[in-house]
Each structure stands twice: as C-alpha cells, then as structure tokens.
Amino acid sequence: MPQINVLIVDDSAVVRQVLTATLAQDPGIKVIGAVADPLFAMARMQIQWPDVIVLDVEMPRMDGITFLKKLMSERPTPVVICSTLTEKGAETTMQALAAGAVSIVTKPKIGLKQFLQDDSEGLLVAVKAAARANLRRLTTTASVVASAKLTADAILPASLHAMLETTDRIVAIGTSTGGTQALEVILTALPRVCPGIVIVQHMPEKFTGAFAARLNSLSQIEVREAVNGDRVMPGRALIAPGGRHMLLKRSGAQYHVEIVDGPQVSRHRPSVDVLFRSVAKCAGKNALGIIMTGMGDDGARGLKEMYDMGASTVGQDEDSCVVYGMPKEAVKLGAVKRELPLDRIAYEIVSYGHLR
C-alpha cells in the first residue's frame, strides 16, 4: 500500500505535536501538515490533498462538524475524529460519525501526551483503516504495531457443546470501522417485532451510550447500551459498553447479558470473538450471527464457533462494506454461510425471527 498522507487539524499545539510524533513511528504514514483549525486546513489542502484527515471537533473559527459536512459534500475524504473522553464530546462525536467520519480516537483532558503515546497502536490502526475505507459506501448510507493478541480464551473457555435447546431465537452482530452507519441502516429498518439482538461495535468507553441513545431515537425497536443482567428480548437491541466485554448468558429459557472487565481480546474490548463464543455456547443453533464491516479479524473465530454449533451465519458482502476486513477473515475460516449486502440484512433478521 502506498504511503498514507495525513493532515492533522487540532487547535492544541500539544496535540498536534504528539499526533505528529506518533504517526511518524510508522514508515507507511507521512504527516503532510498539522494546522490549528479548518480554515488553515483548507488552505493547506489546496497545496496537497491528504489521504486521511485526523480532525478535532471543538475548534475556534470553524468547528469540526461544519468542516466535515463541507468536506463530504464537496470532496469526500476519510476522516478520523480525535475527540475528548467526555459525555459532551461523545454527543458531538456521534454527529461527526453521522456526517461521514470513519472512526474515533480519544484524548483525555489531562495526561494527554502519555495517553496518546500509550495508545499509539490505536491511532495507527484507525488511520490505516480510514485509508482503506470505501467512502462511497460510507456516505451512501496493513501492518499493525506488534503486541500480544489474546483470544477469547482470556475471558471464557471454548465449549464443545451448546446448552440444551430453547425456542427463543437471538441475533448477534459484530462490526467495527463503518459499523456505526451500517448499524443505523439495519436497526432503523427493523419492525417492533423482531428477535432480541446483542451487538459489539468497536468504540471507546463513554461513546457507546450516546451511540445507543441516537439509534434508539431513530428506531422502532428499543436500543440501549447494555448493563449487567439486561434481558435479551424481542424488540430490544443491546450494545456492548465501550471498554468492557459483553457475554450472552442463559437462565432457563431466558437470555441475559453479562458485562465483564478483562484484557483486550483480538486487540479489542469489547470483542466480537468474546460475544460470539458466548452465543455459540448459550444459544447454539437458535442464533443468527452477523459479521459486518471492519478492519482486522475480530469475530471471525467466534463466528466459526457459532457455525460449528449449528447457528445461521451471515457476512456483509464486500461491495457494501466500508472496510471488507472482518467479514473477509470469517469467510476464509469457512464461518459464513451466506454473504448479503447491507440493505438485505434487516430483512434477514426479520425472516430469521419468523422461523420455527
């Protein structure tokens, strides 16, 4: 892949300095500019157009959301939002994702330099994923720094057998880059009567609550950030909270979720592999697993475990993915029974709920 040219837009000189130094660690990335606001950015972009923009949302003269909307209407370009870890920042970031941003990296109000240095891998992965993004799909709807990559064994052991059968059907969805827009397409198309849904969307803590609230306001079904013990029931979608794993559990014929701490699995927390493994164990053939747009392979092994337990499995097709990474890896493992375009997945969920 050619070198990725990145433009940083942030009003903090410290942030610009740290982001520049962090991105410079990777020879596949070149920072072509670091400017204080969108007006300076537009002038810089007249000289050289970037492949990816790392954008703050709260800036003087012009805010990041206004700039993002202007950019997407005139010349769509992959944007990674660099947002503060606050409730207000989360709400603003949801607006940015809805306007066409590819993903989020976070920054605290204090300890900024150390935080960004410690999470350098997350920033590098986000920029590389953005560079590969299919913006046409986003707007109409890589090597990684070496580190220990844990499997779902770190959270719960694999199971050779599913629990005894129950008649309740559930749907488990895993997604990452491009997933916020894709989930909106799916959940807003579902009727009130549909199977219970559990979702892992790779997203930092504090952001999943705002994301779930936004989807709830747009959907007929109930959508909320999961809390420990929440029932999985028809007409409800539970989104794993950022920074924690979510597992499916069963008591008798009823499903509920367990929210747990633990290490990153497949370099993510929450991890799709953890959710899918728990679904394989607790629901077996009474589950539908769906793996969607995203970079990396989180969820591929978990979906294969669901497949082996008799679950129905679906992968989002390449043409409708923003990044065809996670579904591709699941296909390679033989975990996907069918690939479907994004606009067919809601219908698949409804149809699955009607099967008996």
C-alpha positions as CSV (number, residue, x, y, z in Angstrom):
1,M,0.0,0.0,0.0
2,P,1.4,3.5,-0.9
3,Q,2.4,5.8,1.9
4,I,-0.6,7.4,3.6
5,N,-0.6,11.2,3.6
6,V,-2.2,12.6,6.8
7,L,-3.3,16.1,7.7
8,I,-3.9,16.8,11.4
9,V,-6.4,19.5,12.3
10,D,-6.5,20.4,16.0
11,D,-6.3,23.7,17.9
12,S,-4.0,22.3,20.6
13,A,-0.3,22.7,19.7
14,V,0.5,19.9,22.1
15,V,-2.0,17.5,20.4
16,R,-0.6,18.4,17.0
17,Q,2.9,17.7,18.2
18,V,2.1,14.4,19.9
19,L,-0.1,13.1,17.0
20,T,2.6,14.0,14.5
21,A,5.3,12.2,16.5
22,T,3.0,9.2,17.0
23,L,2.2,8.8,13.3
24,A,5.8,9.3,12.3
25,Q,6.6,6.0,14.0
26,D,5.1,4.2,11.1
27,P,7.0,4.4,7.8
28,G,3.8,3.8,5.9
29,I,2.4,7.1,7.2
30,K,3.5,10.7,6.3
31,V,2.2,13.8,8.1
32,I,1.9,16.4,5.4
33,G,0.6,19.1,7.7
34,A,-0.6,19.9,11.2
35,V,-2.8,23.0,11.5
36,A,-4.9,24.8,14.1
37,D,-8.3,24.9,12.5
38,P,-10.3,24.0,9.4
39,L,-9.6,27.4,7.6
40,F,-5.9,26.7,7.8
41,A,-6.6,23.1,6.7
42,M,-8.5,24.2,3.6
43,A,-5.5,26.5,2.6
44,R,-3.1,23.6,3.2
45,M,-5.3,21.2,1.1
46,Q,-5.0,23.5,-1.9
47,I,-1.3,22.6,-2.0
48,Q,-1.7,18.9,-1.3
49,W,-4.8,16.8,-0.7
50,P,-4.4,14.3,2.2
51,D,-5.4,10.7,2.1
52,V,-6.7,10.9,5.7
53,I,-7.6,13.8,8.0
54,V,-7.3,13.5,11.8
55,L,-9.8,16.1,13.0
56,D,-10.7,17.7,16.3
57,V,-14.4,18.6,16.7
58,E,-14.2,21.7,19.0
59,M,-12.1,24.5,17.4
60,P,-12.4,28.3,17.0
61,R,-13.4,30.0,13.7
62,M,-15.0,26.8,12.3
63,D,-15.9,23.6,14.3
64,G,-15.0,20.2,13.1
65,I,-18.6,19.1,12.3
66,T,-19.2,22.1,9.9
67,F,-15.9,21.4,8.2
68,L,-16.7,17.7,8.0
69,K,-20.1,18.3,6.3
70,K,-18.5,20.7,3.9
71,L,-15.7,18.2,3.1
72,M,-18.1,15.3,2.5
73,S,-20.4,17.4,0.2
74,E,-17.5,18.7,-1.9
75,R,-14.8,16.1,-1.9
76,P,-15.3,13.1,0.4
77,T,-12.1,12.2,2.2
78,P,-11.5,9.7,5.1
79,V,-11.7,11.4,8.4
80,V,-10.7,10.1,11.9
81,I,-12.3,12.1,14.7
82,C,-9.9,12.9,17.6
83,S,-12.4,13.6,20.5
84,T,-12.2,14.2,24.2
85,L,-13.4,11.5,26.6
86,T,-16.4,13.4,27.9
87,E,-20.1,13.0,27.7
88,K,-20.3,16.2,25.7
89,G,-17.5,15.0,23.4
90,A,-19.4,11.7,22.9
91,E,-22.6,13.5,21.7
92,T,-20.6,15.7,19.3
93,T,-18.7,12.7,18.0
94,M,-22.0,10.9,17.2
95,Q,-22.8,13.9,15.0
96,A,-19.5,13.5,13.3
97,L,-20.0,9.8,12.6
98,A,-23.4,10.5,11.2
99,A,-21.9,13.2,9.0
100,G,-19.4,10.7,7.5
101,A,-16.4,10.3,9.7
102,V,-14.8,6.8,9.6
103,S,-13.8,6.3,13.2
104,I,-12.9,7.8,16.6
105,V,-9.7,8.1,18.5
106,T,-9.9,9.6,22.0
107,K,-7.9,12.1,24.1
108,P,-8.3,12.9,27.8
109,K,-8.3,16.5,29.2
110,I,-5.3,15.7,31.3
111,G,-2.3,13.4,30.8
112,L,-2.7,13.9,27.1
113,K,0.9,13.2,25.9
114,Q,1.2,10.0,27.9
115,F,-2.2,8.8,26.9
116,L,-1.6,9.2,23.2
117,Q,1.8,7.6,23.4
118,D,0.4,4.6,25.3
119,D,-2.4,4.2,22.7
120,S,-0.3,4.8,19.7
121,E,-1.3,1.5,18.2
122,G,-5.0,2.5,18.2
123,L,-4.2,5.7,16.3
124,L,-2.1,4.0,13.7
125,V,-4.8,1.3,13.1
126,A,-7.5,3.9,12.8
127,V,-5.6,5.9,10.2
128,K,-4.8,2.8,8.2
129,A,-8.4,1.6,8.3
130,A,-9.6,5.1,7.2
131,A,-7.1,5.0,4.3
132,R,-8.7,1.7,3.1
133,A,-12.3,2.9,3.7
134,N,-14.8,2.7,0.8
135,L,-16.2,6.2,1.3
136,R,-18.9,5.7,-1.4
137,R,-20.4,3.1,0.9
138,L,-19.9,5.3,4.0
139,T,-21.6,8.4,2.5
140,T,-24.5,6.5,0.9
141,T,-25.7,5.0,4.0
142,A,-1.8,-3.0,6.9
143,S,0.6,-3.9,9.2
144,V,-0.1,-3.3,12.9
145,V,2.3,-2.4,15.6
146,A,3.3,-5.8,17.3
147,S,1.6,-6.6,20.5
148,A,0.2,-9.7,22.3
149,K,-3.0,-10.7,20.7
150,L,-5.3,-12.6,23.1
151,T,-8.1,-14.8,22.0
152,A,-11.5,-15.3,23.7
153,D,-9.8,-17.9,25.9
154,A,-8.8,-14.9,28.1
155,I,-12.4,-14.3,29.0
156,L,-14.2,-17.6,28.8
157,P,-13.2,-21.2,27.7
158,A,-14.4,-22.7,24.5
159,S,-17.3,-25.2,24.7
160,L,-17.7,-28.4,22.7
161,H,-21.5,-28.4,23.2
162,A,-24.2,-25.8,23.2
163,M,-26.6,-25.6,26.2
164,L,-29.8,-27.5,26.0
165,E,-32.1,-26.2,23.3
166,T,-34.6,-23.4,23.8
167,T,-37.1,-22.0,21.3
168,D,-36.1,-18.3,21.7
169,R,-34.0,-17.0,18.8
170,I,-31.4,-14.3,19.1
171,V,-29.2,-12.3,16.8
172,A,-25.6,-11.4,17.5
173,I,-23.9,-8.7,15.4
174,G,-20.2,-7.7,15.3
175,T,-18.8,-4.7,13.5
176,S,-16.1,-2.1,13.6
177,T,-15.0,0.6,11.0
178,G,-18.1,1.8,9.2
179,G,-20.3,0.0,11.6
180,T,-22.0,3.0,13.2
181,Q,-23.5,3.9,9.9
182,A,-24.2,0.3,8.9
183,L,-26.0,-0.4,12.2
184,E,-28.1,2.6,11.7
185,V,-29.3,1.3,8.4
186,I,-30.2,-2.1,9.9
187,L,-31.7,-1.1,13.2
188,T,-33.9,1.7,11.8
189,A,-35.3,-0.7,9.3
190,L,-36.5,-3.3,11.8
191,P,-40.1,-3.5,13.0
192,R,-41.0,-3.6,16.7
193,V,-41.5,-7.4,16.4
194,C,-38.0,-8.9,15.8
195,P,-35.7,-11.2,17.7
196,G,-33.6,-9.9,20.6
197,I,-30.2,-8.5,19.4
198,V,-26.8,-8.3,21.0
199,I,-24.2,-6.1,19.4
200,V,-20.5,-5.4,19.6
201,Q,-19.4,-2.2,17.8
202,H,-15.7,-1.3,18.4
203,M,-16.0,2.1,20.1
204,P,-14.3,3.7,23.1
205,E,-16.0,4.0,26.5
206,K,-18.4,6.9,27.0
207,F,-19.3,6.8,23.3
208,T,-21.5,3.7,23.2
209,G,-24.1,5.3,25.5
210,A,-24.5,8.3,23.1
211,F,-24.5,6.0,20.1
212,A,-27.2,3.7,21.6
213,A,-29.3,6.8,22.5
214,R,-29.1,8.1,19.0
215,L,-30.1,4.8,17.5
216,N,-33.0,4.5,20.0
217,S,-34.3,7.9,18.9
218,L,-34.4,6.8,15.3
219,S,-35.6,3.2,15.6
220,Q,-38.9,1.4,16.3
221,I,-37.2,-1.1,18.5
222,E,-35.5,-0.3,21.8
223,V,-31.8,0.3,21.5
224,R,-29.7,0.8,24.6
225,E,-26.2,0.4,26.0
226,A,-26.2,-2.9,27.9
227,V,-25.8,-3.1,31.6
228,N,-25.0,-6.2,33.5
229,G,-28.1,-8.5,33.8
230,D,-30.1,-6.9,31.0
231,R,-32.6,-9.2,29.4
232,V,-32.3,-10.1,25.7
233,M,-35.8,-10.0,24.5
234,P,-37.8,-9.4,21.2
235,G,-37.8,-5.8,20.1
236,R,-34.6,-4.9,22.0
237,A,-31.0,-4.4,20.9
238,L,-28.3,-4.3,23.5
239,I,-24.9,-2.6,22.5
240,A,-21.8,-3.6,24.5
241,P,-20.4,-0.7,26.5
242,G,-17.1,0.6,25.3
243,G,-14.2,-0.6,27.3
244,R,-15.9,-3.8,28.6
245,H,-16.7,-7.2,27.2
246,M,-20.3,-8.5,26.8
247,L,-21.3,-12.2,27.1
248,L,-24.6,-13.8,26.4
249,K,-25.9,-15.9,29.4
250,R,-29.0,-18.1,29.8
251,S,-31.1,-18.9,32.7
252,G,-33.8,-21.5,31.8
253,A,-35.4,-20.2,28.6
254,Q,-34.4,-16.6,29.2
255,Y,-31.3,-14.8,27.8
256,H,-29.5,-12.0,29.5
257,V,-26.1,-10.4,29.2
258,E,-23.1,-10.3,31.5
259,I,-20.8,-7.3,31.3
260,V,-17.2,-8.1,32.4
261,D,-13.8,-6.5,32.6
262,G,-10.8,-8.2,31.2
263,P,-7.9,-7.9,28.8
264,Q,-8.3,-6.9,25.2
265,V,-9.2,-9.9,23.0
266,S,-8.2,-9.8,19.3
267,R,-6.9,-6.3,20.3
268,H,-10.4,-5.1,21.3
269,R,-12.5,-4.6,24.3
270,P,-15.4,-5.2,23.8
271,S,-14.5,-8.1,21.5
272,V,-16.8,-9.7,18.9
273,D,-15.0,-13.0,19.4
274,V,-16.0,-13.0,23.1
275,L,-19.6,-12.2,22.3
276,F,-19.8,-14.8,19.5
277,R,-18.2,-17.5,21.6
278,S,-20.7,-17.0,24.4
279,V,-23.6,-17.0,21.9
280,A,-22.3,-20.3,20.4
281,K,-22.3,-21.8,23.9
282,C,-25.7,-20.4,25.2
283,A,-27.8,-20.3,22.1
284,G,-26.2,-22.8,19.7
285,K,-28.4,-23.3,16.6
286,N,-31.0,-20.8,17.9
287,A,-28.8,-17.9,17.0
288,L,-28.0,-15.8,13.9
289,G,-24.5,-14.4,13.8
290,I,-23.8,-11.5,11.5
291,I,-20.3,-10.1,10.9
292,M,-20.0,-6.7,9.3
293,T,-17.7,-4.0,8.0
294,G,-14.5,-3.5,9.9
295,M,-10.7,-3.8,9.8
296,G,-8.9,-6.9,11.3
297,D,-10.2,-10.3,12.2
298,D,-12.1,-9.9,15.5
299,G,-15.2,-12.1,15.3
300,A,-14.0,-14.5,12.6
301,R,-13.1,-17.3,15.0
302,G,-16.1,-16.6,17.2
303,L,-18.4,-16.8,14.2
304,K,-16.8,-20.1,13.2
305,E,-17.6,-21.4,16.7
306,M,-21.2,-20.4,16.2
307,Y,-21.3,-22.0,12.8
308,D,-19.9,-25.3,14.3
309,M,-22.7,-25.2,16.9
310,G,-25.3,-25.0,14.1
311,A,-26.1,-21.3,14.1
312,S,-27.0,-19.4,11.0
313,T,-24.2,-17.1,9.9
314,V,-24.1,-14.1,7.6
315,G,-21.3,-11.9,6.4
316,Q,-21.8,-8.4,4.9
317,D,-20.7,-8.5,1.3
318,E,-17.6,-6.7,0.0
319,D,-19.5,-4.3,-2.2
320,S,-21.4,-2.8,0.7
321,C,-18.6,-2.8,3.3
322,V,-16.7,0.3,4.2
323,V,-13.8,-1.9,5.1
324,Y,-14.0,-5.6,4.0
325,G,-11.7,-7.0,6.7
326,M,-13.7,-8.8,9.4
327,P,-16.2,-10.5,7.0
328,K,-13.3,-11.5,4.7
329,E,-11.5,-13.2,7.5
330,A,-14.6,-15.0,8.6
331,V,-15.2,-16.2,5.0
332,K,-11.6,-17.5,4.9
333,L,-12.3,-19.7,8.0
334,G,-15.5,-21.1,6.5
335,A,-17.6,-19.4,9.1
336,V,-20.0,-17.6,6.8
337,K,-23.0,-19.5,5.3
338,R,-24.1,-16.5,3.2
339,E,-22.9,-13.1,2.2
340,L,-25.5,-10.4,1.9
341,P,-25.5,-6.7,1.0
342,L,-26.2,-4.2,3.8
343,D,-29.7,-3.4,2.6
344,R,-30.7,-7.1,2.9
345,I,-29.6,-7.7,6.5
346,A,-32.6,-6.2,8.3
347,Y,-34.9,-8.4,6.2
348,E,-32.7,-11.5,7.1
349,I,-33.1,-10.7,10.8
350,V,-36.9,-10.4,10.5
351,S,-37.1,-13.6,8.4
352,Y,-35.0,-15.5,10.9
353,G,-37.3,-14.4,13.7
354,H,-40.3,-15.9,11.9
355,L,-38.7,-19.3,11.5
356,R,-39.8,-22.1,13.9
